[in-house]
Amino acid sequence: TPGGWVEYAQKIETAGADAVELNLYYLATDPATPSSELEAMYVELVNLIRNQVQIPLAVKLSPFITSLPNFAKQLVEAGADGLVLFNRFYQPDFDLEELAVTPNLVLSNSNELRLPLRWIAILFGRVQTDYALTSGIHTNEAMVKALMAGARVTMVASEFLQNGIE
């Protein structure tokens, strides 16, 4: 809820964090809810948090936005200091033996670099903010590509989880 996110952002700031990342993720399941309503809810949430915290606010987005450039612009105007492209969805699976829904964590691979790379290159210079690229960074070359596209930050969590920090 907006109140919950604002409260947690304040707690994160009070605890001494240098920034907060707001991972926007709402699973819209009601066919009567238009995308414009969800986007307005997100923009309002960013605005509420920006008005309550002084530390930088990064917003992590889904690639499934109808007009990503316009939405990105609205988020920056509402107070986002940076955009993180893109969040990964943990999609459950079915266990046919147990007849149950089971969690299924799939880490990124190098092929996933192209989608955030493309969108950062499109947005860079058009929506004035800092960009972080997540998903698909597994090599030094991928990091360079992300920086060339306009990212200021690259995220390599899957690479570390798969192969260790060495």
Buried (B, 14 or more C-beta within 10 A) or exposed (E): EEEEBBEEBBEBBEEEBEEBBBEBEEEEEEEEEEEEEBBEEBBEBBBBBBEBBEEBBBBBBBBEBEEBEEBBBBBBEBBBBBBBBBBBEEEEEEEEEEEEEEEEEEBBEBEBBEBBBEBBBBBBEEBEBBBBBBBBBBEEEBBEBBBEBBBBBBBBEBBEEEEEEE
